[in-house]
Each structure stands twice: as structure tokens, then as C-alpha cells.
């Protein structure tokens, strides 16, 4: 039964997560609110792991989430559930779009989908920033921001914008910094 629920949840995510792998984050947050086996803090860990592995981020996040819930079969089912809607939809409309690629209506639909995808990504970004840098359980107002994490965020952001190296370098650096913060 768990695998059937997992498959259905990730088919829904795959059907509505327009904009790529990171657009699945708002849906994963909904899963965390719906099921006790997943929480919002775990999603940040899942995202970090998924981004540091080769392959599509969304599929990696689905596989890791499914694996966490139901082992290897769960990872396979979640990943397949996520990509299933795309495979079906793309197979169905690829021929139709080819015939109407110069259509004003088709261009209008895509001009509307781009901002929707950007909005989903922005929501995921702000959610991740809030979970990473904001401490809602702080006993005093000046501890609302996690200062070390904020400093690391600013430094990494500036390095990424300036040097544009492979993301694994920044993820490894952030992991090492996190380790040093704890020691």
C-alpha cells in the first residue's frame, strides 16, 4: 500500500511541477505537511544531496524521498512516478506541437507557462532560505536569524555569482563549513 500511495503522490507532483526539478520543492513541502515520515528540514537535506549527485534534480529528490520512505522499491517507484506524466504528455503532444509550432496560441501558452515556472522556483527558493536562515523557535528577537548560516549564505552567493564554478564545489565547501561550525 505504501508504494501505491508513493506512486500516486509522485505522479501528482510530476504532473504539476512545471519548470524542472526545483519546481518539485513546493510539492515536497506539501508532502511533509501531509505525512509524518517527512518533515520540512529533511527536504533541505534531500535537496542538497540531490543537487550534488549527477542527474536530474527532481528525479534525484523523488528517488531519495521514496528510498527514505520505502527503501529501494520506494526510490524506484517515486522516480518513475515523477517522470511518468512527462513521458506520457510529451509523447502525446510532441507531434501536435511540431505541426503548430508557429501558432500564436501555442506561443501564448508558452509565454504564460514561463512566469508560472519562475513563480514556482521563486517560492521554492524563498522557502529554502526561510528554513535555512530563519529560526522561528528563537527565545529572543536577535536570534531570529541564524547568523553563521546567513554569513555562509552571503559568502557562497557572492562566490557563485563571481566565479561560476561547478555546484559540487560550493556544496562541498558549505558542508565543510557546517562541519567546522559544529566543531
N, C-alpha and C positions, 0 to 999 in steps of 0.2 A: 504493500500500500504506500509506503514512503516513496518508493521510486515513481509510482504513478503520480503522486502529488508533486514531487520534484519535477517530473517531466512537464506536467501541466503548468506549473509556475514559470518554468523557463521558456516554454512555448509562448506564454503571455508576454514575458519580457522580450523575447526575440521578435515578437510581432509588433511591439510598440516602441522599442528602444531605437528610434530613428537618430542617426548621427554617429554611429560607431560604438566602440567598446565602452568608453567612459559614459555614454548616454545610458548605460545599464545601471549606473550607480543609484539614481533615484528609485529605481525599481528594487534594487537590493536593500535600500533603506526601508522600503515598504515591507519586504520580506522579514527584515529584522523586527519591525513593529508587529508583524503578524505571528511569527514563530519564536518560541523561546530558545531554540538551539542556535540562533544567530542574533548578534547584537551590533549596534552601530560602530562600536570601537573595533570589532573584528573586521568590519568592512574595510576600514583603513588598512589593516594588515593584509587583507586579501588583495586590495588594490596595489599595495606596494610590491607584493610578491608577483602579482600578475604583470605588472609593468616591467619587472626585472627579468622576466622569462621571455624566450622567443615565442612568437606567435601573436595572434590577435588578443588584445587585452580583454575584450568582452568574453571570449571563449575561455581564456585562462581563468578569469574571475568565476565564470559559471562552473568550470571543472573543479576549481578549488573549493567553491561553496558546496557543490554536490559531493565531493570527496569528504568534506568535513561532516556532512550530514549522514552519508550512507556508504562511505568507503569508495573503492574503485568503481563499482557499478553506479554509484551516485554521481561520481565525476563524469563518467561517460554519458549517462542519461541527461545530466544537466547541460553539458556541452552540446549534445545532439539536439536537445530540446531548444536551446538558444538559436542554433543555426537552421533548424528545420523550417521555420516560417520564411526565412530569407531565401532558402533554396527553392521552395515552392513558388513564392511570389516572383522571384527573379526569372525562374523558368517560364512562368506564365506570361509575364509582361514584356520580356526582352524582345520578342518578335513584334509585339504591338508597338512598343516604343520606337523600334527601328523604322517602322512604317510611318510613324507620326513625329519623328524627331524634330522636324521644322515647325510643328504646330504651335500656335500661340498659346493654346490651352495647356499643352504639355510644359512649355516654358514657364507659364504662370504657376502651375502646380509646383514645379521645382523651385521657383523663386519664393514660394511660401514655405516649402519644406526646409530650406536653408536656415531661416531665422528660428524655426521650431527646433532644429537640431542644435543651433547655437544656444538657445534658451535652456535646453536640457543639459548641455555641457556646462553652462554657467551655473545652473542650480547645483549640479554635482560638485563643481569647483567650490562654491561658497559653503556647501555642506561639509566638504572635506576640510576646508580652512577652519570652520567653526569647531568641528570635532578635534582638530589638531591643536589649535591655538587658544581656544576659549575654555575656561574651567568654571562651569556653572556651579560646582559644589564648593567654590572658594568661600572660606569663612569671612574674609574681609574684601572690600572692593578692590584694593590694589593687587590682589592675587587673581583677579578675574582672567587676566591674560597669563598664559604660560610663557614667561619671559625668555627662557632658554630656547624653547621651541620657536618663539617669534623671531629671535635673533638668527637661529638656524634657517628659518624660512626666508628671511630677508637676504642673508648671505647666499644661500643656494639660488634664490630667484635672480639675484644680480649676476652670479656666475653663469647661470643658464642663459640669460639674455646676452651676456657679454661674449662667452666662449662657445656656446652651442656644441658641446661635446655629447657623446653618447649618454643616454639617460642612466645606464647602468653605473656610470662613474659617479653621478650625483646620488643615486640610491645607495651605493656602497659608502660614499662619504657621509651621507646622512645616518646610515646605520652605525658607522664607526663613531660619529659624533654622539649619537644616542647612547652608545655603549660608554663613552667617556663621561657623559653627563651622569650616568647611573653609578659610575665608579667614583 
